[in-house]
């Protein structure tokens, strides 16, 4: 019975009709987003970040009259995910999720992220009766803490995706094939940090767009994995286009989540930005 249900779901989702429905629905989401949020390119990006991030101006990149869609830490987080995915692409369908160095890196990245997030916040004041700072907070440290955790998440989620999506994934092959690839990942992130903090409006615009796209695609990837696992439709695809309807379905769920959370927050606050 379960097998028959899965086959029916697989047939429906893979159909051309369902593909047309997905594309039309995404266009409706995009149109609704354009007409319902504040005018201006950066405001459209900011409205997406509004569904994820507090967007406090003093803790965000600001250039001219424009503010990043995400705060320092969230910008680092989504850029770290993006760079980790990009540098794992050459490994193609490698699927080894856990290795000793990945576990170690993920643990210390999470620890660094938590410590930096709590450093000097109201929580320390609640615990100790006064605000405690282990070290002076800074935009650089907030961004680096997000970048490290984002890299760790990307290094874990990419091989999980390979194991769930592909029919011929190799679960014994690592996704960073050599120390050289890990070095390239680190080098690209250091370059990105330098460019972001250069305060050049062109580079800032590029990284604002990249972090926003990364947030959307990462959310879509998580929904895709949940859909495939929930309907027991994993390990089905030999080519990326074979799963295009499932990929679009993940994007559709991500768009729905962003829309609901952003407009719920707007409904509660009455504004599309952090109150000044």
Secondary structure as UniProt FT lines:
FT   HELIX           2..14
FT   HELIX           16..36
FT   HELIX           41..49
FT   TURN            50..52
FT   HELIX           57..59
FT   STRAND          60..63
FT   TURN            64..65
FT   STRAND          66..71
FT   HELIX           72..88
FT   HELIX           89..91
FT   TURN            92..93
FT   STRAND          94..96
FT   HELIX           100..118
FT   TURN            119..120
FT   HELIX           122..128
FT   HELIX           139..165
FT   TURN            167..168
FT   STRAND          170..174
FT   HELIX           179..196
FT   TURN            197..199
FT   HELIX           201..230
FT   TURN            231..232
FT   HELIX           240..243
FT   HELIX           244..269
//
